């Protein structure tokens, strides 16, 4: 198996990656009736798409309980140059060998650490059999040229160099990076820009396949411990990259192919930094900073630490204007939180878990799953002060800002949950759902409505936004963010979020989409043109 290509599909083999049990069952019957032969290898590689292995079966060969390990770091320099090799890989997941895709050979890609005011150069080398690219999620950098441009397309066997100019005043916090491949093939003209593709021929992207297979990792700007009161500036800090691996009977992470499709509601293995239920040690009274990242493709995490609470100091990479405490934190795909956790009481064990959660009648339902054991042991340490109020460098409140324009977005999908729309149209490389551009230096108010029966995490590239109301309920200003959950419709009444977007610093096409990768791949995505 050492030469296994990873079974990445060709473009014509992509299927909408939603639950379609009946369709897949009928397809399997047709294939069985029409095939002249059915080899053992094929039977293994497409094993029972309607009956995926149980979570326990997928965890077979894995060993839980190893000491917690942070993801490997890239080196930190004022001006950083790194190379990321995207390739089909057989990596180790807690002792089990699994086929997927990786940056630099690991399921959880190296954590990129950058400093404000620096130039970051990233060489992306594509060893995959399909096109790919990179998105530096949440960074406030240019969306054009060879910066954070999701319209770039890197053909198989080729490479590209990204150059990111990190502003000197960039917020300190937790971000992430991942494939944003909006097609499996680049334009036939050979141009590196996917914008040259025909807008009349919509082709689903490959974002879900590539993130799901492993192409994602954390990205940290500076060290937000420096924003804390002095006694807290040297507390231990850990990065929790949350990713699930849905493993088929042949040891491959499931992909969308002619005979299989990713089912985000199917059994899966929830991993922390690629580890199965690792053990993190704390001392009684100790405070730690945890950087929480949902770096998966489709599924949600609702985090709870038994008997403890989280003190939120940053959300989506942005320091908060008011610290809050929470017993649970909901992380849809792409969401990040920076939180303080204190080991109160004497020696004991607590479980970090994702609790049972449903994202709507048309969506998924997830079970309660233990993610990590937190063991409190050793000599007690001096309790540090708590944190309250605003974090330094929190963005300004947009409530009093003059509004240059109001816009509306309707998120919808077909009854089968296989085709997705914004304002009744699917994504076009060339055409925005908005007829008029936005102008730099202005603030706009957008009303985002959800007409479907499942929640949609709405994400905007290039800049953060401020949520003003949810389902008509005004929201006090506590932070800005780059992902917000738009609630599903109830009894025919759409869910609704009103947000304000400040357009600062950069012209170009600012992409926005649902961050359930299956939804953006299949149409729920567009962009706004930003002009001087």
N, C-alpha and C positions, 0 to 999 in steps of 0.2 A: 504493500500500500504506500510505500514511500514516494512513489511517483504519481500519486493520485492528483488529478488536476483540480479537485475541489468542486467539480460538477457545477460550475457557474453557468447559468443558462445563456443561450443566444437570445437576441432581442425578440425574435418571433415566438419565443417560448414563454414570454412573461405572461402571467395571469394576474388578475386583480387579487391581492392577497388578503381577502376577507374570508370569513367562515362560509363555506359553500359545501356543506357535507353531502347534500343530495347530488349536486352537480358533479362533485368529485367521484361519488359512488357510481353514478351513471357512466362517467368517463372511464372509470376502471373496468366496468362491465364491457363497454364497447371495445376497449383495448384488448381485453382477454378473448373476446369472441372473434376479433379480426386478426389478431396476431398469428403468424404461422409458426412462431416458436416463442418461448418465454424462458430465457436463460436464468440460471440461479443468480448471476450478478445483478441483472435487472431487477429481479424480485427483491433482492436485498436493498438496492439503492432507492427503491420506491415503496418500501415496506409500509403497508397498511395506513395510507394517509388518513382514512376515516377513523382509525383507532391508534392514535399515536401512543408511544410507550408512556407508561405512568411516570410520574416524577421519580418514584423510588427506582424504577428500572433505569431511567436516564442517569441517576446518581450512582448506579452500579459501577464499581471500580474507583469511585471517588472516596477520599478520606476526609471526614469532617474533623474540626477541632484543632487545626494547626494554628500556631501563633499568628496573629494579625500582621499582615505586611502591607505597607503603603505601596502604591504602584512605583515602578522604577522612574527616576527623574532624568530628564535631560540636564545637561550642565547649564548653570546659570551665569550669563555674562551680560554686561551692559548692552552689547550688540551680539545677538545670538544667531548662529548658523547651524541648522540641523538638516539631516536627510531622513526622510520617511520612505521606506520601501513598502509599498502595498503589494501583498502577494498571498496566494493560497498557502495555507500553513496548517501543519498538524501540531497543535500545541497541547500542553499539559494543563488540565483543569483538575486540580486537587488529586492528581494521581491517575486520571483517566485521559488517554490520548484521544483528541477530538479534532476533526477537520473543520476548518473555517477559513477566515481571511484575517490578516493582521497587518499592522504597521510594525515593522522591525521585529517580527517573529513572536509577539506576545498578544494574548487575547485582550488584555487591557493595555492600550498603547501607552508609551512613555508620557509622563506628565511634563508638559512644556511650561517652564517658568520664565516669565519675561518681566522686565522692569519698565515703568513709565519713562517716556522720553527715549526709548531705544528703537533700533531697527532690527527686526526679526526676519531672517531669511530662511525659508523652508523649501528644500528641494524635495519634490514629490516624484518618486520613480514608480511607474505603473507596471508591475509584473503580472497583473490580472489579465484574463482573456477578454475583458470588457472594459469600456471606458470608466474613468473615475475622476474625482477632483477633491477639493478640500473646502470646508466651511469652518471658520473660526468663530464659533457661536457666542454671541454676546459682545464681542469686541467692538469698540467704537473706533473703527478704522474705515478707510475708503472702501466702497463696494465695487470699485471700477479697476480697470487695468489688471495688474497681477497682484492686487491686494486681496481683500476678502470678496472675491468675485465668483458667485456660484454659477455664473453662466460659462465659465471656462470649462473646457473639456479636454481630458488627457487620454489619448488613445492608448490601447495596449502596446507595450513595448517602448513607450515614449516617456518623457519627463517634463516637468515644468518647475519654474522657480517662483515662489511667492515672496513678496517683500512687504512686510507690515510695518508701517510707521506708527508706533504706539505713542499717543499724545502724552506730553509731560504731566497733564492733569488727569490722566485716565483713572477711573475708579479702581481701587484695590479690591480684589475678590476672586471668586471662583468662576471659571468659564469652562468651555470644553471645545473639542474639535472633532470633526467626523466627515465622512464622505457625504457629498451632496450631489451625487451623480444623477443628473436629470435626464439621462439617456444612457443606453448601453453601448451606443456607438457615436463617434464624433461625426461632424458634417463631412460628406464625401469630398468636399473641396479641399480638405486638409487644413482648413482654418482651425486654430485652437479654440475659437469662440463658438459655443453652442447656440448663440443668438442667430447664427447663420442657418439654423435648421428651419424647415418650412413650418410656418405657424398653422397651415391648413391640415397638417398630418400629426395629430396628437399621439405621442408615444409615451406610455408610462415610464417613469424613471426607475432607477435601481437603488434608490436611497435605502429602502427597507432591507433588501437583500444584503447590502454591504454593511450597514450598521449592525444588523442582526448577526452577520457572520463574524463581526469583531472589529470593524474599522471605526473605532472611536476611543478617545482618551481625554483626560482632564488638562486644563490650561489655567495656570494661576498668574494673575497680574500682581506683582509685589507681594507683600505679606500684610494682611489686614490686622494682624496682631499689633502692628505699630500704631493702630488707631485706638487701641484699648488703653485703659488706665495703666500707668506705669507698672504696678505689681503684676499685671496680666500679660505683659508683652513677651515673656519668655516661657509661657506655658506650652506643654506639648501640643502639637498640631498633627492631625491625621486626615488623609483624603480617603473618602469612601466612594469608589466608583461602582455604581449599581448597574449590573447588566445581567440579563438572563440568557441561558443557552438552551434552546430546544433541540435535542439531539435525537436523530433517527436511529433505527436499528443497526445501521452500518457505521455509526460513529461520526456522522456528519451533522453539522448544524443545518437545520432545515432551510431550504431555499425555495423560491418560487420558480418552478420548472413546468414542463408540459404535463407532468403527472403528479406533482405535489404543490402545495401552497402553504405559506406560513399562516397558521391559525393562532391569533394572539390570545385566544381563549383556551387553548389546549394546554395540557401539562407542560411545565417547563422547569428548569433548574435556576433558582435565584442565587446569584453569586455576588460576593463583595470582593472587589479587586481580583476577580477570577478565583476566589477561594470559597469553598463550601463551609459555611458556618465557622469562620475563624474565631479565635479567642483573643480579645483585647484586654490587657491588664491595666487597672487604675489603682491608685492608692486612696485610702479613705480620706475624704476631704479635698482630693485633687480636682482641679478644673482643667479641661482640655478643650481645644478648638477642633471641631469636626467640620470638614468641608464635604458636603453631601452632593453627589452628582448622579442624576438619572441619565446614564449614557446609553440606554437601550433604544430600540427602534419603536416599540409600540405600547408597552405595558406600563401601568401606573404602580407607584409605591406609596403606601400610606404608613409612614414610619411612626413607631412608638417604642419608647424605651421603658420597660416595666418599672414603675415606681419612680420615674424621674421625669423631668421636663427639659425642653430645649429652650435656650435663650437665643433668639434670632438676632444676629448683628449684621447680616447681609443676605440679600436675596437676588438671585440671578446676577451675581457679581457686583452689585451696587450696595454700598453701606446704607443702612436704614436711617430714616429720619426719626424713628422712635423704636427702640428695642422692645420686643414683646416676648412673652413666654408662651409655649404651646406644649400640650401633651401629645399631639400628633401633628405630623407635617405631611401634606399631600404633594407628591412629586410626580406629575405627569411627565411623559418623555421630554427630556431636555431641561427640566427644572433643576435649580441648584439652591441650596441654603448653606450659609455659614453660621454655625451655632456653637454656643458654649454649653458644655455638659459638666456637671459637678457630681462627684461620687459622694453622695450624702450617706451618713450612717456608717456602721462598722462593716467588717468583711462580709461579703455576700456576692451572689451572682445575679445579674439582670440580663434579660434577653432583648436585643434590638431586633424588632420584627416588622414586617409589613402586614398590616391587619387586613381582614376580609373587607373587600371593597367592590362596588359595582359602579361603572361609569355610565349607566343608563340602560333602559330596556332594550335598546338596539345595539348596545355595546357589549362589554365583557364583564365577567364576575370573577374576582380573584380570591383565593383562599388565604387564610392566615398562615404565614410562613416565617419561621425563625431565620434570621439573617446572620447574627453573630452573638456570641456570648461575651458579656462584659463582666469580668471577674475583678472584684474589689478586694485587694489583699495587701498585706505589708504594713509598715509603720504609718500611722496617720500623718498627714502633712497639714500645715497651717492653711486654714480656709481663707481664700482670697476674696476680695470685695466683689459684690454683684455689679452688674452693668445696667444702667437705665438711661433714658433720654435719647438724644440724637447721637449718632456716630459722626465723628469728624468727616468732612467732605461729602456728606449726604447731599443728593441733588435738591434743587429748590422745588418748592411746592408750586405746581402749575395752576392751582385753583384760581388765582387772580389774573392769570395771563389772558390777554386778548386773543380771541379765537378768529383765525384768518378764514377758516372754511370748515363746514360740517360735511362728513361723508358717512355713508352707510354700507355695510357689508352683510350679506346673508349667506350663512353656511348651510349647505344642504347635501343630501345624498339620496340615491335611489333606495327602494324598499329592501333590496338584497344587500345593501351596504357594500357595493362593488364599484360604484361610480360616484364621484364627489365633485361639488361645485362651489364656487363663490359667485354670488349674484347671477346664478343660473348658467354660468359658463365654466368650462374646464380651463386649466392652465394653458396659456400660449406663451411661447418664447418671445414673441414680438409685441403682443398687445396686452395692455393693462386693463383691468376692470374699471379703471377710472379714466374719464375722458380728459381731465385737466390735471396738470402736474401740481406738485407742492413746491413751495418756494423756501429757500434757506432763510433762517431768521424768523420763521413764523411758527405758531403752534396751531395744530388742527385738532378737532374733536371728532372721533370716529365712534359710531354706534355699530357694534358687531352683534348680530342676531344669529341664534342657532335654531334652525327649523327642524333638526333631526332629533332622533330619540337617543342619542349618545352625546356625552360631553366632548368638546373639541378644544384642545390646548392651542390657543392662537399665539403665534410667534412672529415678531417683527425683527428683521435684520437691521444692523448698522446702529440703531439707537434704542434706548429704553423708552418706556411710556409710563404714564400714571393712570391707574384705574380710578374713575370718578364714581361709578355706581355699578352694582350688580343686581339685575332683576328689579331695577327701580330703587334699590336701597343705596343711599349715598355712602361712600367709603371715606373714612377719615384718612388724611394723608399720613402714611407711615413709610413709604418707600416707592421707588420706581422699579420696573421689572421688564423682562423681554418675553415672558410667557405668562398668559393668563388663561384660566380655564373658563370657557364659555358654557354655561349650563345647558343641558338638553331641554327640548320643548316638553311641556307638561299639559296634557289635555288640550293640545292644539295651540297652546300659547308659547311662542318661542322664548328661549332663554336669551338674556340680553346683557351685554357689558358695554359701558360707555368709557372710553379712554381718551387721553390727550397725548398727542405725539409732538414733541419738539423737534423741528428739523434744523439741525446744527451741523456745521462744518463741511459736509460732504454732499456733492451732487452725484447723480447717477441713478441707477435702478435699485430701490430698496425692496427686497423680496419680503413677502409675508405669506404664511401658510399655517395649516394645522400641523402640529408637530408629531402626531401619530404618523409615522413614515408611510404606512400603507395609504393614508388619506392624501398626503401631498403627492405621492407617486401617481395616484389615480385621479388627480384633477384639482384638489382643494388648495390651490396656490395661485398667487399673482404677484404683482409688484406695483410700486408707485414711482413715477419719474419725479426726481427732485432736481430743480433747476435753480440757477442763481437768482 
